[in-house]
């Protein structure tokens, strides 16, 4: 992940998505219900958090940015 400065205090994290080694997922907290999107390494199972999402529009924006079909996103807990 490469952080890119977007203003004085805001940072936008960019991520190089490799379809061969990573899988896009929605990660939800069992306790709070907070949801984030990111990628899981297929070999190690390590989750890399990209950003918090609050509604379906945020998820669709993530899908557009990385060229992901919404129907293929899995939800993990």
DSSP file (Angstrom, degrees, kcal/mol; ACC not computed):
  #  RESIDUE AA STRUCTURE BP1 BP2  ACC     N-H-->O    O-->H-N    N-H-->O    O-->H-N    TCO  KAPPA ALPHA  PHI   PSI    X-CA   Y-CA   Z-CA
    1    1 A X              0   0    0      0, 0.0     2,-0.5     0, 0.0    14,-0.2   0.000 360.0 360.0 360.0 137.6    0.0    0.0    0.0
    2    2 A X  E     -A   14   0A   0     12,-2.1    12,-2.1     2,-0.0     2,-0.3  -0.959 360.0-141.1-118.2 115.4    1.2    3.4   -0.9
    3    3 A X  E     -A   13   0A   0     -2,-0.5     2,-0.4    10,-0.2    10,-0.2  -0.569  16.4-165.1 -75.2 137.4   -0.2    6.4    1.1
    4    4 A X  E     -A   12   0A   0      8,-2.2     8,-3.0    -2,-0.3     2,-0.3  -0.989  22.3-119.8-123.4 128.6   -0.8    9.5   -1.0
    5    5 A X  E     -A   11   0A   0     -2,-0.4     2,-0.3     6,-0.2     6,-0.2  -0.519  27.8-178.8 -72.5 128.9   -1.4   12.8    0.6
    6    6 A X        -     0   0    0      4,-2.9     4,-0.3    -2,-0.3     3,-0.2  -0.697  64.2 -34.3-125.6  75.3   -4.8   14.4   -0.2
    7    7 A X  S    S-     0   0    0     -2,-0.3    -1,-0.2     1,-0.2     0, 0.0  -0.539  98.0 -48.9 101.4-173.2   -4.8   17.7    1.6
    8    8 A X  S    S+     0   0    0     -2,-0.2    -1,-0.2     1,-0.2    -3,-0.0   0.922 133.2   6.6 -68.1 -46.7   -3.3   18.7    4.9
    9    9 A X  S    S+     0   0    0     -3,-0.2     2,-0.4    -4,-0.0    -1,-0.2   0.501 107.0  94.5-116.9  -6.8   -4.5   15.8    7.1
   10   10 A X        -     0   0    0     -4,-0.3    -4,-2.9     2,-0.0     2,-0.4  -0.718  49.3-170.6 -94.6 136.8   -6.2   13.4    4.7
   11   11 A X  E     -A    5   0A   0     -2,-0.4     2,-0.5    -6,-0.2    -6,-0.2  -0.966  10.8-153.7-122.0 141.1   -4.4   10.5    3.2
   12   12 A X  E     -A    4   0A   0     -8,-3.0    -8,-2.2    -2,-0.4     2,-0.5  -0.972  14.6-146.0-113.2 122.5   -5.7    8.2    0.4
   13   13 A X  E     -A    3   0A   0     -2,-0.5     2,-0.3   -10,-0.2   -10,-0.2  -0.759  11.4-161.5 -89.9 128.4   -4.2    4.7    0.5
   14   14 A X  E     -A    2   0A   0    -12,-2.1   -12,-2.1    -2,-0.5     2,-0.4  -0.812   5.3-162.4-105.1 151.2   -3.7    3.1   -2.9
   15   15 A X        -     0   0    0     -2,-0.3     2,-0.9   -14,-0.2    35,-0.0  -0.997  19.7-133.2-139.0 130.9   -3.3   -0.6   -3.2
   16   16 A X        -     0   0    0     -2,-0.4     2,-0.5     2,-0.0    -2,-0.0  -0.765  28.8-153.3 -84.1 109.5   -1.9   -2.7   -6.1
   17   17 A X        -     0   0    0     -2,-0.9     2,-0.6     3,-0.0     3,-0.1  -0.757   9.4-166.4 -91.1 121.2   -4.5   -5.5   -6.5
   18   18 A X    >>  -     0   0    0     -2,-0.5     4,-2.2     1,-0.1     3,-0.8  -0.927   7.2-161.7-109.6 109.4   -3.2   -8.8   -7.9
   19   19 A X  T 34 S+     0   0    0     -2,-0.6    -1,-0.1     1,-0.2     5,-0.0   0.773  87.8  58.5 -62.3 -27.1   -6.0  -11.1   -9.0
   20   20 A X  T 34 S+     0   0    0      1,-0.2    -1,-0.2    -3,-0.1     3,-0.0   0.833 121.2  21.6 -73.3 -32.0   -3.8  -14.1   -9.0
   21   21 A X  T <4 S+     0   0    0     -3,-0.8    21,-2.8    21,-0.1    22,-0.5   0.539 118.1  57.6-115.2  -8.9   -2.7  -13.9   -5.3
   22   22 A X  E  <  -B   41   0B   0     -4,-2.2     2,-0.4    19,-0.2    19,-0.2  -0.919  56.1-155.8-129.7 152.1   -5.4  -11.8   -3.6
   23   23 A X  E     -B   40   0B   0     17,-2.3    17,-2.7    -2,-0.3     2,-0.2  -0.992  22.3-127.7-125.4 127.5   -9.2  -12.0   -3.2
   24   24 A X  E     +B   39   0B   0     -2,-0.4    50,-0.9    15,-0.2     2,-0.3  -0.535  38.7 169.0 -74.6 138.6  -11.4   -8.9   -2.5
   25   25 A X  E     -Bc  38  74B   0     13,-2.5    13,-2.0    -2,-0.2     2,-0.5  -0.951  38.2-125.3-144.3 162.2  -13.6   -9.2    0.6
   26   26 A X  E     -Bc  37  75B   0     48,-2.9    50,-3.0    -2,-0.3     2,-0.6  -0.965  28.3-155.7-105.2 126.3  -15.9   -7.3    2.9
   27   27 A X  E     -Bc  36  76B   0      9,-3.2     9,-2.5    -2,-0.5     2,-0.4  -0.920  11.8-172.2-108.5 119.4  -14.9   -7.7    6.5
   28   28 A X  E     -B   35   0B   0     48,-2.8     2,-0.4    -2,-0.6     7,-0.2  -0.901  22.2-125.7-114.4 140.9  -17.6   -7.2    9.1
   29   29 A X     >  -     0   0    0      5,-2.3     4,-1.1    -2,-0.4    48,-0.0  -0.661   9.5-149.5 -80.1 133.6  -17.2   -7.1   12.9
   30   30 A X  T  4 S+     0   0    0     47,-0.4    -1,-0.1    -2,-0.4    47,-0.0   0.880  95.1  42.7 -68.7 -37.7  -19.4   -9.5   14.7
   31   31 A X  T  4 S+     0   0    0      1,-0.1    -1,-0.1     3,-0.1    -2,-0.0   0.953 130.5  17.1 -76.1 -52.0  -19.6   -7.2   17.8
   32   32 A X  T  4 S-     0   0    0      2,-0.1    -2,-0.1     0, 0.0    -1,-0.1   0.667  89.0-128.2-101.4 -18.7  -20.1   -3.8   16.3
   33   33 A X     <  +     0   0    0     -4,-1.1    -3,-0.1     1,-0.3     2,-0.1   0.480  52.0 155.7  82.0   1.4  -21.2   -4.5   12.7
   34   34 A X        -     0   0    0     -6,-0.1    -5,-2.3     1,-0.0     2,-0.4  -0.384  28.4-152.1 -63.3 137.9  -18.5   -2.1   11.4
   35   35 A X  E     +BD  28  53B   0     18,-0.7    18,-2.7    -7,-0.2     2,-0.3  -0.925  18.0 175.4-119.8 139.6  -17.6   -3.1    7.8
   36   36 A X  E     -BD  27  52B   0     -9,-2.5    -9,-3.2    -2,-0.4     2,-0.4  -0.923  20.1-137.0-131.4 159.7  -14.4   -2.6    5.9
   37   37 A X  E     +BD  26  51B   0     14,-2.6    13,-2.6    -2,-0.3    14,-1.6  -0.896  41.7 118.3-115.6 150.8  -13.2   -3.6    2.4
   38   38 A X  E     -BD  25  49B   0    -13,-2.0   -13,-2.5    -2,-0.4     2,-0.4  -0.926  52.8 -74.1-177.8-158.8   -9.9   -5.0    1.6
   39   39 A X  E     -BD  24  48B   0      9,-2.0     9,-3.3    -2,-0.3     2,-0.5  -0.957  23.1-147.5-131.0 144.0   -8.0   -8.0    0.2
   40   40 A X  E     -BD  23  47B   0    -17,-2.7   -17,-2.3    -2,-0.4     2,-0.4  -0.939  23.9-125.8-109.5 130.0   -7.1  -11.4    1.6
   41   41 A X  E  >  -B   22   0B   0      5,-2.5     4,-2.5    -2,-0.5   -19,-0.2  -0.625  16.0-147.0 -72.3 125.1   -3.9  -13.1    0.5
   42   42 A X  T  4 S+     0   0    0    -21,-2.8    -1,-0.2    -2,-0.4   -20,-0.1   0.827  93.2  46.6 -66.2 -32.0   -4.8  -16.5   -0.9
   43   43 A X  T  4 S+     0   0    0    -22,-0.5    -1,-0.2     1,-0.1   -21,-0.1   0.913 128.1  20.4 -77.9 -44.0   -1.6  -18.2    0.3
   44   44 A X  T  4 S-     0   0    0      2,-0.1    -2,-0.2     0, 0.0    -1,-0.1   0.690  90.6-129.7-101.9 -21.2   -1.4  -16.9    3.8
   45   45 A X     <  +     0   0    0     -4,-2.5     2,-0.3     1,-0.3    -3,-0.1   0.549  52.9 153.8  80.9   7.0   -5.0  -15.8    4.6
   46   46 A X        -     0   0    0     -5,-0.1    -5,-2.5    -6,-0.1     2,-0.5  -0.537  37.8-138.7 -74.8 132.2   -3.8  -12.4    5.8
   47   47 A X  E     -D   40   0B   0     -2,-0.3     2,-0.6    -7,-0.2    -7,-0.2  -0.786  10.0-159.5 -94.1 130.0   -6.4   -9.6    5.5
   48   48 A X  E     -D   39   0B   0     -9,-3.3    -9,-2.0    -2,-0.5     2,-0.3  -0.942  15.9-141.9-110.0 111.7   -5.2   -6.2    4.3
   49   49 A X  E     +D   38   0B   0     -2,-0.6   -11,-0.2   -11,-0.2     3,-0.1  -0.527  24.0 174.2 -74.5 132.0   -7.7   -3.5    5.3
   50   50 A X  E     -     0   0B   0    -13,-2.6     2,-0.3     1,-0.4   -37,-0.2   0.829  57.0 -29.0-105.1 -52.1   -8.2   -0.8    2.7
   51   51 A X  E     -D   37   0B   0    -14,-1.6   -14,-2.6     2,-0.0    -1,-0.4  -0.989  57.9 -98.7-164.0 159.0  -11.1    1.4    4.0
   52   52 A X  E     -D   36   0B   0     -2,-0.3     2,-0.4   -16,-0.2   -16,-0.3  -0.575  34.1-157.3 -79.0 142.8  -14.2    1.6    6.1
   53   53 A X  E     -D   35   0B   0    -18,-2.7   -18,-0.7    -2,-0.2     3,-0.1  -0.962  17.3-179.8-123.1 143.3  -17.5    1.4    4.3
   54   54 A X        +     0   0    0     -2,-0.4     2,-0.3     1,-0.2    -1,-0.1   0.620  66.8   6.6-115.0 -20.0  -20.8    2.6    5.7
   55   55 A X  S >> S-     0   0    0    -20,-0.0     4,-1.3     1,-0.0     3,-0.6  -0.911  83.6 -86.2-152.9 179.3  -23.3    1.8    2.9
   56   56 A X  H 3> S+     0   0    0     -2,-0.3     4,-2.5     1,-0.2     5,-0.2   0.799 119.4  62.9 -64.3 -30.4  -23.7    0.1   -0.4
   57   57 A X  H 3> S+     0   0    0      1,-0.2     4,-2.0     2,-0.2    -1,-0.2   0.882 102.1  50.9 -63.5 -37.8  -22.5    3.1   -2.4
   58   58 A X  H <> S+     0   0    0     -3,-0.6     4,-2.0     2,-0.2    -1,-0.2   0.893 110.6  49.1 -64.8 -39.9  -19.1    2.8   -0.7
   59   59 A X  H  X S+     0   0    0     -4,-1.3     4,-2.2     2,-0.2    -2,-0.2   0.910 110.6  49.8 -66.1 -42.2  -18.9   -0.8   -1.6
   60   60 A X  H  X S+     0   0    0     -4,-2.5     4,-2.3     2,-0.2    -2,-0.2   0.871 108.3  53.4 -65.4 -36.5  -19.8    0.0   -5.2
   61   61 A X  H  X S+     0   0    0     -4,-2.0     4,-2.4     2,-0.2    -1,-0.2   0.914 108.8  49.9 -62.4 -43.4  -17.2    2.7   -5.3
   62   62 A X  H  X S+     0   0    0     -4,-2.0     4,-1.7     1,-0.2    -2,-0.2   0.911 110.4  50.4 -59.6 -44.0  -14.6    0.1   -4.2
   63   63 A X  H  X>S+     0   0    0     -4,-2.2     5,-2.5     1,-0.2     4,-0.9   0.904 111.5  47.6 -63.3 -42.2  -15.7   -2.3   -6.9
   64   64 A X  H  <5S+     0   0    0     -4,-2.3     3,-0.5     3,-0.2    -1,-0.2   0.908 109.6  53.4 -64.8 -42.1  -15.5    0.4   -9.6
   65   65 A X  H  <5S+     0   0    0     -4,-2.4    -1,-0.2     1,-0.2    -2,-0.2   0.863 121.0  30.2 -61.9 -37.1  -12.0    1.5   -8.5
   66   66 A X  H  <5S-     0   0    0     -4,-1.7    -1,-0.2    -5,-0.2    -2,-0.2   0.346 108.6-114.2-108.4   5.2  -10.6   -2.0   -8.6
   67   67 A X  T  <5 +     0   0    0     -4,-0.9     2,-0.4    -3,-0.5    -3,-0.2   0.907  61.6 154.1  65.9  43.4  -12.7   -3.5  -11.4
   68   68 A X      < -     0   0    0     -5,-2.5     2,-0.4    -6,-0.2    -1,-0.2  -0.847  46.8-124.4-108.3 139.7  -14.5   -6.0   -9.2
   69   69 A X    >   -     0   0    0     -2,-0.4     3,-1.6     1,-0.1     4,-0.5  -0.707  18.1-138.7 -79.9 128.5  -17.9   -7.5   -9.8
   70   70 A X  G >  S+     0   0    0     -2,-0.4     3,-1.1     1,-0.3    -1,-0.1   0.822 100.1  60.9 -58.5 -33.9  -20.1   -6.9   -6.7
   71   71 A X  G 3  S+     0   0    0      1,-0.2    -1,-0.3    -3,-0.0    -2,-0.0   0.709  99.5  56.2 -69.2 -19.4  -21.6  -10.4   -6.9
   72   72 A X  G <  S+     0   0    0     -3,-1.6     2,-0.3     2,-0.1    -1,-0.2   0.567  79.9 109.2 -90.1  -8.8  -18.1  -12.0   -6.4
   73   73 A X    <   -     0   0    0     -3,-1.1     2,-0.3    -4,-0.5   -48,-0.2  -0.524  56.7-153.3 -70.9 126.8  -17.3  -10.2   -3.1
   74   74 A X  E     -c   25   0B   0    -50,-0.9   -48,-2.9    -2,-0.3     2,-0.5  -0.689   8.2-133.5 -94.9 154.1  -17.4  -12.5   -0.1
   75   75 A X  E     -c   26   0B   0     -2,-0.3     2,-0.3   -50,-0.2   -48,-0.2  -0.942  23.9-173.2-107.6 126.5  -18.2  -11.3    3.4
   76   76 A X  E      c   27   0B   0    -50,-3.0   -48,-2.8    -2,-0.5   -51,-0.0  -0.849 360.0 360.0-116.4 156.3  -15.9  -12.5    6.2
   77   77 A X              0   0    0     -2,-0.3   -47,-0.4   -50,-0.2   -50,-0.1   0.348 360.0 360.0-120.9 360.0  -16.3  -12.1    9.9
